[in-house]
Amino acid sequence: RDLIDEVGRDATRFFLAARRVDSQLTFDIDLARSQTNENPVYYIQYAHARICSVLGKLADLGVERNLNECGGDLSLLTLDEEKDIANQLAQYPELIANAAGLREPHHLTHYLRDLAAQFHSHYNSHKVLIEDTALRDARVSLYLAVRQVIANGLGILAVNAPKAM
């Protein structure tokens, strides 16, 4: 209870799930409290919030997107980074089945961290709010998929996926 009070429920759950059950647990309280990219739960939650922010900016421009709407020609996603993200997303169902079957949730925490890293790298290198509406819509569809997988994965771990940070 003291640990949860000190670092928060989300960080506690995530950090505990991020370790193999047969490994020694070293809990870095300072890292769990930090709001930096070094903190994996913060980094993943920030990716989710960043995508929500992009959707908010689109809405401000009069472009509304819902979670199940694929509003673009995904064949326009030709960058290696975009293909890597799509491939990572495609691995999610099998990863969940394997992690559950083995009762090893640390596979999910590592997957989410890697997906967030791929997203942040793409986001920092390539604009999504561009005048080419076809490419914009394809990238937004990719971002929606990333957001959904992050939300689902964090939900499995009982960790919040905030819309803003």
Backbone as CSV, one residue per row, in Angstrom:
resi,resn,N_x,N_y,N_z,CA_x,CA_y,CA_z,C_x,C_y,C_z
1,ARG,0.825,-1.191,0.000,0.000,0.000,0.000,0.869,1.255,0.000
2,ASP,1.981,1.202,0.759,2.891,2.343,0.792,3.503,2.603,-0.580
3,LEU,3.833,1.525,-1.293,4.408,1.674,-2.622,3.403,2.329,-3.569
4,ILE,2.161,1.893,-3.512,1.127,2.487,-4.363,0.955,3.960,-4.019
5,ASP,0.962,4.292,-2.728,0.849,5.690,-2.326,2.039,6.504,-2.816
6,GLU,3.206,5.886,-2.853,4.441,6.585,-3.226,4.538,6.838,-4.731
7,VAL,4.248,5.827,-5.554,4.479,5.960,-6.998,3.201,5.893,-7.831
8,GLY,2.097,5.483,-7.246,0.849,5.385,-7.994,0.526,3.957,-8.392
9,ARG,-0.743,3.713,-8.573,-1.218,2.377,-8.906,-0.729,1.920,-10.278
10,ASP,-0.788,2.807,-11.273,-0.386,2.421,-12.631,1.077,1.989,-12.686
11,ALA,1.948,2.801,-12.112,3.378,2.475,-12.149,3.657,1.196,-11.380
12,THR,3.023,1.032,-10.227,3.242,-0.180,-9.435,2.835,-1.418,-10.216
13,ARG,1.642,-1.403,-10.772,1.181,-2.572,-11.539,2.090,-2.860,-12.716
14,PHE,2.439,-1.808,-13.447,3.254,-2.007,-14.631,4.633,-2.558,-14.260
15,PHE,5.287,-1.948,-13.286,6.626,-2.390,-12.911,6.620,-3.821,-12.383
16,LEU,5.591,-4.206,-11.659,5.517,-5.588,-11.169,5.282,-6.571,-12.312
17,ALA,4.470,-6.177,-13.276,4.187,-7.056,-14.411,5.365,-7.133,-15.383
18,ALA,6.265,-6.171,-15.327,7.360,-6.096,-16.289,8.508,-7.058,-15.987
19,ARG,8.418,-7.754,-14.894,9.488,-8.686,-14.504,8.998,-10.125,-14.592
20,ARG,9.924,-11.008,-14.947,9.607,-12.441,-14.902,9.353,-12.811,-13.450
21,VAL,8.449,-13.746,-13.236,8.127,-14.138,-11.863,9.306,-14.811,-11.164
22,ASP,10.214,-15.392,-11.932,11.347,-16.072,-11.320,12.602,-15.193,-11.246
23,SER,12.462,-13.897,-11.540,13.612,-13.000,-11.454,13.522,-12.160,-10.185
24,GLN,14.669,-11.675,-9.763,14.711,-10.836,-8.572,14.052,-9.498,-8.888
25,LEU,13.226,-9.029,-7.988,12.526,-7.769,-8.188,13.337,-6.644,-7.574
26,THR,13.736,-5.727,-8.418,14.367,-4.492,-7.964,13.456,-3.373,-8.429
27,PHE,12.837,-2.699,-7.482,11.862,-1.661,-7.816,12.525,-0.302,-7.647
28,ASP,12.709,0.393,-8.742,13.335,1.714,-8.736,12.236,2.759,-8.520
29,ILE,12.077,3.185,-7.284,11.001,4.124,-6.942,11.186,5.449,-7.665
30,ASP,12.418,5.918,-7.752,12.663,7.189,-8.444,12.270,7.107,-9.912
31,LEU,12.592,6.002,-10.558,12.207,5.818,-11.961,10.689,5.733,-12.080
32,ALA,10.054,4.991,-11.207,8.594,4.837,-11.263,7.877,6.159,-11.042
33,ARG,8.458,7.051,-10.261,7.861,8.364,-10.000,8.118,9.355,-11.123
34,SER,9.177,9.134,-11.884,9.585,10.121,-12.882,8.586,10.190,-14.039
35,GLN,8.489,11.377,-14.574,7.651,11.591,-15.749,8.555,11.920,-16.923
36,THR,9.357,10.921,-17.280,10.298,11.060,-18.383,10.185,9.841,-19.284
37,ASN,10.871,9.903,-20.395,10.870,8.774,-21.329,11.582,7.558,-20.772
38,GLU,12.336,7.724,-19.708,13.015,6.600,-19.069,12.036,5.699,-18.324
39,ASN,10.926,6.259,-17.894,9.890,5.507,-17.167,9.001,4.822,-18.204
40,PRO,9.044,3.493,-18.305,8.316,2.818,-19.385,6.804,3.021,-19.351
41,VAL,6.189,3.040,-18.177,4.737,3.215,-18.138,4.362,4.630,-18.576
42,TYR,5.125,5.618,-18.152,4.885,6.996,-18.578,5.056,7.108,-20.092
43,TYR,6.107,6.498,-20.617,6.417,6.550,-22.048,5.284,5.950,-22.884
44,ILE,4.738,4.837,-22.423,3.637,4.186,-23.137,2.363,5.011,-23.012
45,GLN,2.057,5.479,-21.814,0.869,6.301,-21.628,0.972,7.592,-22.438
46,TYR,2.173,8.141,-22.529,2.365,9.369,-23.298,2.100,9.130,-24.785
47,ALA,2.456,7.972,-25.301,2.155,7.653,-26.700,0.644,7.673,-26.923
48,HIS,-0.097,7.074,-26.012,-1.562,7.071,-26.124,-2.099,8.498,-26.089
49,ALA,-1.625,9.283,-25.136,-2.095,10.662,-25.007,-1.717,11.499,-26.229
50,ARG,-0.555,11.252,-26.789,-0.104,11.986,-27.966,-1.027,11.725,-29.157
51,ILE,-1.421,10.479,-29.320,-2.332,10.139,-30.416,-3.679,10.811,-30.193
52,CYS,-4.149,10.816,-28.968,-5.405,11.511,-28.652,-5.295,12.994,-28.975
53,SER,-4.133,13.585,-28.722,-3.905,14.990,-29.041,-3.975,15.230,-30.551
54,VAL,-3.378,14.322,-31.329,-3.451,14.435,-32.795,-4.908,14.387,-33.247
55,LEU,-5.682,13.483,-32.665,-7.097,13.387,-33.034,-7.845,14.651,-32.647
56,GLY,-7.483,15.244,-31.518,-8.089,16.508,-31.111,-7.769,17.629,-32.083
57,LYS,-6.518,17.676,-32.544,-6.127,18.694,-33.526,-6.873,18.490,-34.838
58,LEU,-7.060,17.239,-35.227,-7.845,16.953,-36.434,-9.281,17.425,-36.273
59,ALA,-9.849,17.164,-35.100,-11.226,17.596,-34.838,-11.328,19.112,-34.913
60,ASP,-10.318,19.822,-34.415,-10.289,21.282,-34.503,-10.275,21.755,-35.948
61,LEU,-9.702,20.928,-36.827,-9.672,21.246,-38.256,-10.945,20.791,-38.971
62,GLY,-11.865,20.187,-38.218,-13.124,19.727,-38.795,-13.097,18.307,-39.310
63,VAL,-12.044,17.561,-38.990,-11.922,16.175,-39.429,-12.189,15.281,-38.226
64,GLU,-13.291,14.566,-38.252,-13.660,13.663,-37.153,-13.324,12.229,-37.539
65,ARG,-12.713,11.508,-36.621,-12.389,10.094,-36.838,-12.857,9.294,-35.646
66,ASN,-13.430,8.144,-35.891,-13.777,7.278,-34.766,-12.833,6.090,-34.748
67,LEU,-12.892,5.333,-33.672,-11.926,4.255,-33.468,-11.945,3.180,-34.540
68,ASN,-13.097,2.902,-35.100,-13.223,1.791,-36.044,-13.157,2.228,-37.498
69,GLU,-12.850,3.482,-37.726,-12.862,4.014,-39.073,-11.466,3.972,-39.683
70,CYS,-11.338,3.259,-40.741,-10.081,3.249,-41.494,-10.274,4.236,-42.625
71,GLY,-9.742,5.427,-42.461,-10.031,6.498,-43.413,-8.899,6.775,-44.356
72,GLY,-8.269,5.775,-44.836,-7.184,6.052,-45.753,-6.719,4.814,-46.476
73,ASP,-5.996,5.070,-47.515,-5.399,4.010,-48.314,-4.091,3.614,-47.642
74,LEU,-4.097,2.502,-46.949,-2.924,2.088,-46.181,-1.725,1.752,-47.057
75,SER,-1.941,1.565,-48.335,-0.807,1.310,-49.236,0.072,2.555,-49.371
76,LEU,-0.412,3.710,-48.927,0.386,4.930,-48.952,1.436,4.960,-47.846
77,LEU,1.337,4.046,-46.908,2.307,3.967,-45.815,3.511,3.170,-46.309
78,THR,4.414,3.858,-46.962,5.532,3.198,-47.629,6.855,3.316,-46.878
79,LEU,6.893,4.145,-45.853,8.138,4.296,-45.095,8.424,3.032,-44.297
80,ASP,9.684,2.718,-44.143,10.064,1.535,-43.370,9.518,1.600,-41.953
81,GLU,9.537,2.797,-41.349,9.028,2.944,-39.983,7.546,2.593,-39.910
82,GLU,6.800,2.992,-40.921,5.357,2.699,-40.942,5.100,1.212,-41.119
83,LYS,5.891,0.585,-41.973,5.755,-0.861,-42.167,6.134,-1.610,-40.891
84,ASP,7.170,-1.130,-40.206,7.585,-1.763,-38.952,6.486,-1.658,-37.894
85,ILE,5.837,-0.503,-37.824,4.735,-0.339,-36.867,3.593,-1.285,-37.219
86,ALA,3.249,-1.356,-38.496,2.167,-2.249,-38.929,2.506,-3.703,-38.605
87,ASN,3.751,-4.096,-38.833,4.164,-5.466,-38.501,4.104,-5.715,-37.001
88,GLN,4.508,-4.732,-36.226,4.438,-4.860,-34.765,2.979,-5.023,-34.321
89,LEU,2.098,-4.248,-34.907,0.671,-4.352,-34.568,0.128,-5.737,-34.918
90,ALA,0.577,-6.280,-36.029,0.095,-7.589,-36.465,0.510,-8.703,-35.505
91,GLN,1.578,-8.492,-34.742,2.058,-9.502,-33.801,1.270,-9.513,-32.492
92,TYR,0.462,-8.506,-32.254,-0.216,-8.354,-30.967,-1.097,-9.549,-30.576
93,PRO,-1.980,-10.041,-31.444,-2.836,-11.163,-31.011,-2.050,-12.398,-30.575
94,GLU,-1.023,-12.740,-31.329,-0.210,-13.903,-30.979,0.560,-13.660,-29.683
95,LEU,1.059,-12.445,-29.509,1.780,-12.112,-28.287,0.876,-12.266,-27.065
96,ILE,-0.347,-11.789,-27.171,-1.296,-11.890,-26.055,-1.574,-13.361,-25.743
97,ALA,-1.809,-14.143,-26.774,-2.089,-15.568,-26.556,-0.906,-16.263,-25.886
98,ASN,0.295,-15.973,-26.354,1.485,-16.600,-25.778,1.744,-16.137,-24.351
99,ALA,1.628,-14.831,-24.098,1.862,-14.304,-22.752,0.842,-14.877,-21.768
100,ALA,-0.398,-14.993,-22.208,-1.433,-15.559,-21.333,-1.195,-17.044,-21.104
101,GLY,-0.890,-17.763,-22.161,-0.657,-19.199,-22.037,0.523,-19.527,-21.138
102,LEU,1.554,-18.706,-21.207,2.745,-18.924,-20.388,2.640,-18.251,-19.016
103,ARG,1.603,-17.451,-18.858,1.418,-16.640,-17.631,2.645,-15.775,-17.381
104,GLU,3.053,-15.071,-18.443,4.227,-14.211,-18.382,3.866,-12.829,-18.941
105,PRO,3.266,-11.986,-18.099,2.818,-10.672,-18.585,3.955,-9.736,-18.981
106,HIS,5.188,-10.069,-18.588,6.298,-9.190,-18.953,6.472,-9.103,-20.469
107,HIS,6.027,-10.112,-21.197,6.096,-10.039,-22.662,5.234,-8.890,-23.176
108,LEU,4.093,-8.686,-22.564,3.199,-7.599,-22.961,3.819,-6.245,-22.620
109,THR,4.411,-6.108,-21.450,4.997,-4.814,-21.084,6.143,-4.454,-22.032
110,HIS,6.946,-5.430,-22.408,8.056,-5.175,-23.334,7.516,-4.820,-24.717
111,TYR,6.479,-5.531,-25.148,5.859,-5.253,-26.443,5.327,-3.820,-26.481
112,LEU,4.608,-3.419,-25.443,4.030,-2.073,-25.405,5.126,-1.007,-25.416
113,ARG,6.195,-1.257,-24.698,7.311,-0.304,-24.687,7.911,-0.182,-26.090
114,ASP,8.091,-1.303,-26.771,8.648,-1.278,-28.126,7.705,-0.580,-29.101
115,LEU,6.421,-0.854,-28.991,5.444,-0.201,-29.870,5.434,1.307,-29.625
116,ALA,5.453,1.711,-28.377,5.489,3.144,-28.058,6.753,3.783,-28.628
117,ALA,7.879,3.099,-28.536,9.128,3.639,-29.079,9.035,3.817,-30.593
118,GLN,8.461,2.830,-31.272,8.293,2.948,-32.724,7.373,4.119,-33.056
119,PHE,6.276,4.247,-32.317,5.356,5.356,-32.567,6.050,6.698,-32.344
120,HIS,6.696,6.873,-31.184,7.336,8.156,-30.881,8.393,8.503,-31.937
121,SER,9.155,7.519,-32.366,10.163,7.757,-33.395,9.514,8.253,-34.686
122,HIS,8.438,7.594,-35.102,7.738,8.017,-36.317,7.146,9.402,-36.136
123,TYR,6.502,9.631,-35.011,5.864,10.912,-34.737,6.892,12.048,-34.766
124,ASN,8.066,11.819,-34.210,9.095,12.859,-34.168,9.739,13.112,-35.527
125,SER,9.686,12.129,-36.414,10.345,12.243,-37.720,9.420,12.645,-38.857
126,HIS,8.127,12.351,-38.719,7.205,12.549,-39.838,5.921,13.221,-39.356
127,LYS,5.555,14.277,-40.031,4.328,14.981,-39.662,3.119,14.156,-40.088
128,VAL,2.066,14.262,-39.286,0.825,13.575,-39.641,-0.223,14.585,-40.103
129,LEU,-0.189,15.786,-39.567,-1.145,16.822,-39.955,-0.571,17.585,-41.144
130,ILE,-0.748,16.977,-42.314,-0.187,17.511,-43.555,-1.310,17.793,-44.540
131,GLU,-0.967,18.506,-45.602,-1.978,18.872,-46.591,-2.391,17.702,-47.476
132,ASP,-1.528,16.739,-47.649,-1.859,15.542,-48.429,-2.853,14.719,-47.601
133,THR,-4.145,14.924,-47.859,-5.171,14.302,-47.013,-5.164,12.786,-47.103
134,ALA,-4.797,12.236,-48.233,-4.773,10.778,-48.366,-3.688,10.181,-47.469
135,LEU,-2.503,10.766,-47.491,-1.421,10.276,-46.636,-1.734,10.565,-45.172
136,ARG,-2.295,11.739,-44.905,-2.685,12.067,-43.530,-3.654,11.029,-42.989
137,ASP,-4.681,10.702,-43.773,-5.684,9.740,-43.324,-5.081,8.352,-43.114
138,ALA,-4.142,7.972,-43.958,-3.488,6.671,-43.786,-2.674,6.664,-42.492
139,ARG,-1.940,7.744,-42.238,-1.143,7.811,-41.003,-2.032,7.865,-39.770
140,VAL,-3.128,8.583,-39.868,-4.052,8.642,-38.734,-4.639,7.258,-38.471
141,SER,-4.934,6.510,-39.505,-5.435,5.137,-39.319,-4.402,4.274,-38.609
142,LEU,-3.141,4.432,-38.979,-2.072,3.700,-38.306,-1.999,4.125,-36.841
143,TYR,-2.094,5.416,-36.584,-2.057,5.924,-35.210,-3.245,5.417,-34.405
144,LEU,-4.420,5.346,-35.034,-5.591,4.809,-34.335,-5.365,3.360,-33.923
145,ALA,-4.734,2.606,-34.793,-4.446,1.201,-34.461,-3.452,1.113,-33.311
146,VAL,-2.442,1.965,-33.324,-1.465,1.990,-32.233,-2.171,2.360,-30.931
147,ARG,-3.009,3.371,-30.989,-3.731,3.805,-29.787,-4.597,2.679,-29.235
148,GLN,-5.273,1.964,-30.108,-6.155,0.886,-29.664,-5.370,-0.249,-29.018
149,VAL,-4.256,-0.624,-29.615,-3.443,-1.703,-29.057,-2.848,-1.278,-27.716
150,ILE,-2.383,-0.045,-27.626,-1.848,0.435,-26.346,-2.944,0.433,-25.293
151,ALA,-4.114,0.936,-25.635,-5.226,0.962,-24.674,-5.605,-0.453,-24.245
152,ASN,-5.679,-1.368,-25.190,-6.024,-2.754,-24.860,-4.954,-3.389,-23.978
153,GLY,-3.685,-3.209,-24.352,-2.596,-3.799,-23.584,-2.527,-3.239,-22.169
154,LEU,-2.644,-1.929,-22.036,-2.645,-1.337,-20.700,-3.864,-1.792,-19.910
155,GLY,-4.989,-1.951,-20.601,-6.204,-2.432,-19.929,-6.022,-3.829,-19.365
156,ILE,-5.356,-4.685,-20.101,-5.074,-6.038,-19.611,-4.247,-5.973,-18.330
157,LEU,-3.339,-5.016,-18.279,-2.478,-4.852,-17.101,-3.150,-4.027,-15.999
158,ALA,-4.383,-3.585,-16.245,-5.130,-2.728,-15.312,-4.399,-1.409,-15.072
159,VAL,-3.831,-0.871,-16.147,-3.147,0.424,-16.119,-3.939,1.369,-17.013
160,ASN,-4.086,2.608,-16.572,-4.856,3.596,-17.315,-4.166,4.006,-18.621
161,ALA,-4.986,4.315,-19.605,-4.502,4.871,-20.870,-5.085,6.275,-20.978
162,PRO,-4.368,7.278,-20.437,-4.919,8.628,-20.389,-5.013,9.282,-21.754
163,LYS,-6.005,10.152,-21.906,-6.185,10.879,-23.158,-5.341,12.147,-23.188
164,ALA,-4.911,12.593,-22.037,-4.057,13.790,-21.963,-3.087,13.611,-20.806
165,MET,-1.919,14.231,-20.953,-0.904,14.175,-19.876,-0.286,15.543,-19.716
